[in-house]
Amino acid sequence: MAAPLRIHHLHAIVLRRANRLLAGISLPSAVEVRSLPIWVYKCNSRNLPYQRSYGDWAEFFRARRPRWWGRVAWTPELSKLRPGDIVLAYQSNRNELVGIAKVLRWKRHRRHGLLPILQPLQLVGVRIRPLKKSHPEIAAIPAFKGGPIRTLYEISVSDARRLLKAAGLQLSNAWPASLSSPTHEQGAGFGLPEANRQVEQAAVQVVMRHFRKRGWTVRDVSSENRGYDLLCSRGRREFHVEVKGAAGNYPEFSITVNERRTWRNDRSFVLAVVLQALSQPKLLLFRGPEALRRFRFRPLSYMARLLVGKGFRKPA
């Protein structure tokens, strides 16, 4: 009877080693996303006595880069997260779906212990309470119902689709596979290219309607590289309108060097920012170079050119 026991013991060792090897293999994204869950990850920044930890998702998404968010030592349920999981970032004290992130990996820190590293994918910035009032199916999602306070709530793909659609995001049939890869290099740092186009198109329509209702003639000059999108005229007056759209409720956007130069030098320049462009559009207008002072700018990319010389020769 000893031989079978040794065989079973050896078989168990082989299985354990095989599982360790398989754990390090990345599956194709379509398979990976279907097999891994989606989470509503709640944060509260008030630092109340009952809280084990606190934080603000807005800070995470402002960083625009992968970083750790939460500690298993503080919040043991975070250990449920797995690389590839999609996270819907919810800020409890503002009742706001701040954005969408992806779990990249785990990091073991000497002092802080086990840390989940998350990648920001898309900024949303939509309040949940109005959605619950207007969409009973959103109010029925367990993560947004009353009950014991938790940090992580698993949410089905169908519920996640309903939630994000109600929040104004246009999702492809392949979602969440369409969000399975980091998108921080696209546009201003958030959003899929097709979603960005839909938001911009919706924003332009909102702005054009706004000016036409007030008797302005509006012409789209976005293809002429003028540093603005719309030429609005009424009598002898002209406005040069640059349109920026956002799916969420944050007035944060990318702006080109040419657009900023035009804004700085053109007294007729108007920046039109449309928030929640795909759901409940809200138009903000900033007129003239003086409005530049209301914004903070930071570079998102640089053009780098190698200096010729010092031992380097151009290829023939």
C-alpha positions as CSV (number, residue, x, y, z in Angstrom):
1,M,0.0,0.0,0.0
2,A,3.0,2.3,0.4
3,A,3.6,2.7,-3.4
4,P,0.2,4.2,-4.2
5,L,0.6,6.7,-1.3
6,R,3.9,7.8,-2.7
7,I,2.4,8.2,-6.2
8,H,-0.5,10.3,-4.8
9,H,2.0,12.4,-2.9
10,L,4.1,12.9,-6.0
11,H,1.0,13.7,-8.0
12,A,0.0,16.4,-5.5
13,I,3.5,18.0,-5.7
14,V,3.4,18.0,-9.5
15,L,-0.1,19.7,-9.4
16,R,1.1,22.3,-7.0
17,R,4.1,23.2,-9.1
18,A,2.0,23.2,-12.3
19,N,-0.5,25.6,-10.6
20,R,2.4,27.9,-9.6
21,L,3.6,28.0,-13.2
22,L,0.1,28.6,-14.6
23,A,-0.4,31.5,-12.2
24,G,2.3,33.4,-14.0
25,I,0.9,32.9,-17.5
26,S,-1.3,35.7,-18.9
27,L,-4.4,34.4,-20.6
28,P,-5.8,36.1,-23.7
29,S,-7.8,39.2,-22.6
30,A,-11.2,38.0,-23.9
31,V,-10.9,34.8,-21.9
32,E,-9.4,36.6,-18.9
33,V,-12.1,39.2,-18.6
34,R,-15.0,36.8,-18.9
35,S,-13.6,34.6,-16.1
36,L,-12.7,37.4,-13.7
37,P,-15.2,39.6,-11.8
38,I,-16.0,43.2,-11.8
39,W,-16.0,45.1,-8.5
40,V,-17.5,48.2,-7.0
41,Y,-14.7,49.5,-4.8
42,K,-15.9,52.1,-2.3
43,C,-13.8,54.8,-0.7
44,N,-14.7,57.5,1.9
45,S,-12.4,60.5,2.5
46,R,-14.0,61.7,5.8
47,N,-11.8,59.5,8.1
48,L,-14.6,58.7,10.4
49,P,-14.0,56.7,13.6
50,Y,-15.5,53.5,12.3
51,Q,-13.3,53.5,9.1
52,R,-10.4,51.2,8.8
53,S,-8.9,53.4,6.0
54,Y,-9.9,56.4,4.0
55,G,-9.1,58.0,0.6
56,D,-10.5,59.9,-2.3
57,W,-10.7,58.3,-5.8
58,A,-10.3,61.7,-7.4
59,E,-6.7,61.7,-6.1
60,F,-6.1,58.3,-7.7
61,F,-7.4,59.4,-11.1
62,R,-5.6,62.7,-11.1
63,A,-2.3,60.8,-11.0
64,R,-3.0,59.3,-14.4
65,R,-0.7,56.4,-13.8
66,P,-0.7,53.0,-12.1
67,R,-0.3,53.1,-8.3
68,W,-1.3,51.2,-5.3
69,W,-4.7,51.9,-3.8
70,G,-5.5,50.3,-0.4
71,R,-3.7,47.8,1.8
72,V,-4.8,44.3,2.7
73,A,-3.5,44.9,6.2
74,W,-6.1,47.7,6.5
75,T,-8.9,46.1,4.4
76,P,-8.5,42.3,4.2
77,E,-11.3,41.9,1.7
78,L,-9.1,43.6,-0.9
79,S,-7.3,40.2,-1.2
80,K,-10.2,39.1,-3.4
81,L,-8.9,41.3,-6.2
82,R,-7.0,39.5,-9.0
83,P,-4.9,40.9,-11.8
84,G,-7.2,41.7,-14.7
85,D,-10.3,42.5,-12.6
86,I,-12.2,45.6,-13.5
87,V,-12.9,48.1,-10.7
88,L,-15.7,50.7,-10.6
89,A,-14.4,53.4,-8.3
90,Y,-17.1,54.7,-6.1
91,Q,-16.7,57.6,-3.6
92,S,-19.3,57.1,-0.9
93,N,-19.2,60.5,0.8
94,R,-19.9,62.2,-2.6
95,N,-22.3,59.5,-3.9
96,E,-20.2,59.5,-7.1
97,L,-19.0,56.9,-9.6
98,V,-15.6,58.5,-10.1
99,G,-14.1,56.2,-12.8
100,I,-13.1,52.8,-14.0
101,A,-9.8,51.1,-13.2
102,K,-8.1,47.7,-13.7
103,V,-6.1,45.6,-11.3
104,L,-2.6,45.2,-12.8
105,R,-0.7,43.2,-10.2
106,W,0.1,42.8,-6.5
107,K,3.1,44.3,-4.8
108,R,4.5,43.2,-1.5
109,H,5.9,46.2,0.4
110,R,8.3,45.7,3.3
111,R,6.5,48.1,5.5
112,H,2.9,48.3,4.1
113,G,2.5,44.7,3.3
114,L,0.4,43.5,0.3
115,L,-0.7,46.3,-2.1
116,P,-3.0,46.1,-5.1
117,I,-1.6,48.1,-8.1
118,L,-4.4,49.7,-10.1
119,Q,-4.4,51.3,-13.6
120,P,-6.8,54.2,-14.2
121,L,-8.8,53.5,-17.4
122,Q,-11.6,56.0,-17.7
123,L,-12.9,59.0,-15.7
124,V,-16.7,59.0,-15.2
125,G,-17.6,61.5,-12.5
126,V,-21.4,60.9,-12.3
127,R,-23.6,61.0,-9.2
128,I,-25.4,57.7,-8.4
129,R,-28.4,59.0,-6.5
130,P,-30.1,60.6,-9.5
131,L,-29.5,57.5,-11.5
132,K,-31.1,55.4,-8.8
133,K,-34.2,57.6,-9.0
134,S,-34.5,57.5,-12.7
135,H,-33.4,53.9,-13.2
136,P,-35.0,51.3,-10.8
137,E,-32.6,48.7,-12.1
138,I,-29.6,50.8,-10.8
139,A,-31.3,51.1,-7.4
140,A,-31.6,47.3,-7.3
141,I,-27.8,46.8,-7.6
142,P,-26.7,45.3,-4.2
143,A,-23.6,47.7,-4.1
144,F,-25.9,50.7,-3.9
145,K,-28.5,49.3,-1.5
146,G,-28.4,49.7,2.3
147,G,-26.7,47.2,4.5
148,P,-23.5,46.5,6.4
149,I,-20.6,48.8,5.3
150,R,-18.2,47.1,3.0
151,T,-15.4,48.1,0.6
152,L,-15.8,45.6,-2.2
153,Y,-19.0,44.5,-3.9
154,E,-18.9,42.1,-6.8
155,I,-21.2,43.3,-9.6
156,S,-22.4,41.3,-12.7
157,V,-21.4,42.3,-16.2
158,S,-25.0,43.0,-17.0
159,D,-25.4,45.3,-14.0
160,A,-22.1,47.0,-14.8
161,R,-23.3,47.6,-18.4
162,R,-26.6,49.1,-17.2
163,L,-24.8,51.3,-14.7
164,L,-22.3,52.7,-17.1
165,K,-24.8,53.2,-19.9
166,A,-27.1,55.1,-17.5
167,A,-24.0,57.2,-16.6
168,G,-23.6,58.2,-20.2
169,L,-20.8,55.9,-21.4
170,Q,-21.2,54.3,-24.8
171,L,-20.2,50.7,-24.5
172,S,-19.4,48.2,-27.3
173,N,-20.9,44.7,-27.2
174,A,-17.4,43.4,-26.3
175,W,-17.4,45.3,-23.0
176,P,-15.6,44.6,-20.6
177,A,-13.1,43.1,-23.1
178,S,-12.8,46.6,-24.6
179,L,-11.5,47.9,-21.3
180,S,-9.1,45.0,-20.7
181,S,-6.1,47.0,-21.8
182,P,-4.7,50.2,-20.3
183,T,-5.8,53.3,-22.3
184,H,-3.7,56.0,-20.6
185,E,-1.8,56.8,-23.8
186,Q,-5.0,57.7,-25.7
187,G,-6.2,61.3,-25.8
188,A,-6.0,63.2,-22.5
189,G,-5.3,60.0,-20.7
190,F,-8.7,58.5,-20.2
191,G,-11.3,56.9,-22.5
192,L,-11.4,54.7,-25.5
193,P,-10.9,56.4,-28.9
194,E,-14.4,55.6,-30.1
195,A,-16.0,56.8,-26.8
196,N,-13.9,60.0,-27.0
197,R,-15.2,60.6,-30.5
198,Q,-18.8,60.1,-29.4
199,V,-18.3,62.5,-26.5
200,E,-16.7,65.2,-28.7
201,Q,-19.5,64.9,-31.3
202,A,-22.2,65.2,-28.7
203,A,-20.4,68.2,-27.1
204,V,-20.2,70.0,-30.5
205,Q,-23.9,69.5,-31.1
206,V,-24.7,70.9,-27.6
207,V,-22.6,74.0,-28.3
208,M,-24.0,74.6,-31.8
209,R,-27.5,74.4,-30.5
210,H,-26.7,76.8,-27.7
211,F,-25.4,79.5,-30.1
212,R,-28.0,79.0,-32.9
213,K,-30.8,79.4,-30.4
214,R,-29.4,82.8,-29.6
215,G,-29.3,83.9,-33.2
216,W,-25.7,83.1,-34.0
217,T,-24.6,81.7,-37.4
218,V,-22.3,78.7,-36.6
219,R,-19.7,77.2,-39.0
220,D,-17.6,74.2,-38.2
221,V,-13.9,75.1,-39.0
222,S,-12.3,72.3,-36.9
223,S,-10.5,70.9,-40.0
224,E,-8.8,74.2,-40.8
225,N,-6.3,74.1,-37.9
226,R,-7.3,77.6,-36.6
227,G,-6.9,76.7,-33.0
228,Y,-10.7,76.5,-32.4
229,D,-13.7,74.4,-33.7
230,L,-16.6,76.7,-34.4
231,L,-16.8,80.2,-36.0
232,C,-19.9,81.9,-34.6
233,S,-21.0,85.2,-36.0
234,R,-24.0,87.6,-35.4
235,G,-23.9,90.9,-37.2
236,R,-20.4,92.3,-36.7
237,R,-19.6,90.1,-33.7
238,E,-17.6,86.9,-33.9
239,F,-16.7,84.2,-31.4
240,H,-14.0,81.6,-32.0
241,V,-15.3,78.6,-30.0
242,E,-13.1,75.7,-29.0
243,V,-15.3,72.7,-27.8
244,K,-14.2,70.3,-25.1
245,G,-16.5,67.4,-24.0
246,A,-16.4,65.1,-21.0
247,A,-18.5,62.0,-20.2
248,G,-18.3,62.8,-16.5
249,N,-18.7,65.8,-14.3
250,Y,-15.1,67.0,-14.2
251,P,-14.0,70.0,-16.2
252,E,-10.7,68.4,-17.2
253,F,-9.5,68.0,-20.8
254,S,-6.5,67.9,-23.1
255,I,-5.6,71.0,-25.1
256,T,-3.1,71.4,-27.9
257,V,-0.3,73.9,-28.1
258,N,-2.1,75.6,-31.0
259,E,-5.4,75.8,-29.1
260,R,-3.7,77.3,-26.0
261,R,-1.8,79.8,-28.1
262,T,-5.0,80.9,-29.8
263,W,-6.7,81.2,-26.4
264,R,-3.9,83.4,-25.1
265,N,-3.8,85.8,-28.0
266,D,-7.4,85.9,-29.3
267,R,-9.8,88.3,-27.6
268,S,-12.7,86.6,-29.4
269,F,-11.8,83.1,-28.2
270,V,-14.4,81.1,-26.2
271,L,-13.8,77.8,-24.5
272,A,-17.0,75.7,-24.4
273,V,-16.8,72.8,-22.0
274,V,-19.7,70.3,-22.0
275,L,-19.9,68.0,-19.0
276,Q,-21.9,64.8,-19.0
277,A,-22.1,65.2,-22.8
278,L,-23.8,61.9,-23.4
279,S,-26.4,62.0,-20.6
280,Q,-27.3,65.3,-19.0
281,P,-25.2,67.9,-20.8
282,K,-24.1,70.9,-18.8
283,L,-22.4,73.8,-20.8
284,L,-19.7,76.0,-19.3
285,L,-18.3,79.0,-21.3
286,F,-15.0,80.7,-20.6
287,R,-14.4,83.8,-22.7
288,G,-11.2,85.5,-23.6
289,P,-7.5,85.2,-22.5
290,E,-8.4,86.2,-19.0
291,A,-10.1,82.9,-18.4
292,L,-6.7,81.1,-18.7
293,R,-6.1,82.1,-15.1
294,R,-9.0,79.8,-14.0
295,F,-7.1,76.7,-15.2
296,R,-4.0,74.8,-14.2
297,F,-2.0,73.3,-17.0
298,R,0.6,70.5,-17.0
299,P,2.3,68.8,-19.9
300,L,1.2,65.3,-20.8
301,S,3.8,64.6,-23.5
302,Y,6.9,66.1,-25.0
303,M,8.6,65.9,-28.4
304,A,12.1,64.6,-28.0
305,R,14.8,65.0,-30.6
306,L,18.3,63.6,-30.4
307,L,21.1,66.2,-30.6
308,V,23.4,65.5,-33.5
309,G,27.1,65.6,-32.7
310,K,29.2,64.5,-29.7
311,G,30.1,61.2,-31.4
312,F,26.7,60.6,-33.1
313,R,26.4,60.6,-36.9
314,K,23.2,60.6,-38.8
315,P,22.6,57.4,-40.8
316,A,23.5,57.7,-44.5
